[in-house]
Amino acid sequence: MKRRLQLTLVALIAAVLSVVCLVPAAVTLVSLPLTVLWVGIPLLIGATWVGRRLLDAHRYGAGYVLGRQVARPYRPAGQHRGFFVVVREVVTDEATWRDLLWIGVNATAGLALVLLPPVFLIGAAAAVLSPLMALTPSGAAVGSWWVLGGSGWLVAVGLVAAWWYATPPLVRTWAAIAAGLLGPSRTSVLSSRVAQLTSSRADSVDSAAQEIRRIERDLHDGVQVRLVSLGLTIGLAEELVDARPERARQLLAEAQGSVTATLQDLRRLVHGIHPPVLADRGLVGAVRALALDLPLEIDVRAAGFGADEAVRLPAPVEACAYFVISEALANVVKHSGASRGDILLELAPGTLRAIVRDEGRGGAHPDGGGGLSGMRRRLAAFDGTLTVSSPPGGPTLVTMEMPCEPLSPKTMPSSGPA
């Protein structure tokens, strides 16, 4: 009952808006030929702006009925635009003409669909109240009151039954047509997807180039210097092994220490490429190990990874998620001032979600560059998203989502006899 009344209200509002939208549509059509005389330019811009806001209400209503959001299909506006640029964008945008088509369809077939539910309900109320007119001086005779009452109740029952059964399909049909014409078309979706993939590919190329430069710099400034020093030390020890054996032994001991330090540098370098703990223990285990190394208390919770947290993800996905979580935790340590935090890893069908939460001072801005922007670019290469909620005073929630499909659970080798 409540749902049908809500649908009837949506239908009534849609019927009113279908008539109201005729005004900006008519102004838009009239202003198009007048743009050559300049007077049509402000009319076209104003009518388009008003019409799109009114159609946003149609999108909201259709989304409410269908249970999903109907996105705006318009092209994103540029930063620096003049009158002629705006007019060209409006005229060449496919969504503008689809809006006009919808207004025409909605004023005819759409109006018929959304008018029927309120008409049924209002008609039923009128049929119930019609016998009361027989009691007025201008009404029918009192003797005919029972006849009018019975027929009125029969009509009311029929109209209520029609309203009950017809309202959901009628309003859903209107919402489906609205979503089809007012939502993004297949062409615009593909164009947006191509632009997104082009941008994410460029970010991936830049990120890979930066990673290569970092590895080269670490090898040149760290490992290479140690290896050169190691070679010189061993060469000097070789020259002194006969004349000054004690000094040669000292130099060899120094060389051994240099080898140990070089191995540590190489381990750190490899850890920056793909952490060994990630390959050994999976994402959940690697994040737990990462949390243990931090100077604050971090609670790690996992859901959807199985009872023993043995479900594994593709290696690139695990590496991306690990480094994004690592960067988020580094921001918590450096900037939040929090004494504790928590991490939620949730693996749902087709989606990996990670939430890093802290009780710090808040105020993080993902659009200001820095680590959060880098995290967003890294996720974009995997069609992932990053959202940040950080009001002043906290708490801060960094939510990462990326599509993925889990691999088979890791099987341990049998320790029993063959």
Buried (B, 14 or more C-beta within 10 A) or exposed (E): EEEBEBBBEBBBBBBEBBEEBBBBBEBBEEBBEEBEEEEBBEBBBBBBEBBBEBBEBBBBBBBBBBEEEBBEBBBEEEEEEEEEEBBEBBEEBBBBEBBBEBBBBBBEEBBEBBBBBBBBBBBBEEBBEBBEEBEEEEBBEEEEBEEBBEEBBEBBEBBBEBBBEBBBEBBBBBBEBBBBBBBBBEEBEEBBEEEEEEEBEEBBEEBEEEEEEEBEEBBEEBBEEBBEBBEEBBEBBEEBBEEEEEBBEBBBEBBEEBBEBBEEBBEEBEEEEBBEBBEEBBBBBBBBBBBEEEEBEBEBEBEBBBEEBBBBBEEEBBBBBBBBBBBBBEBBBEBBEBEEBBBBBBBEEEBBBBBBBBBBBBEBEBEEEEBBBBBBBBBBBBBBEBEBBBEEEBBBBBBBBBEBEBBEBBEEEEEEEE
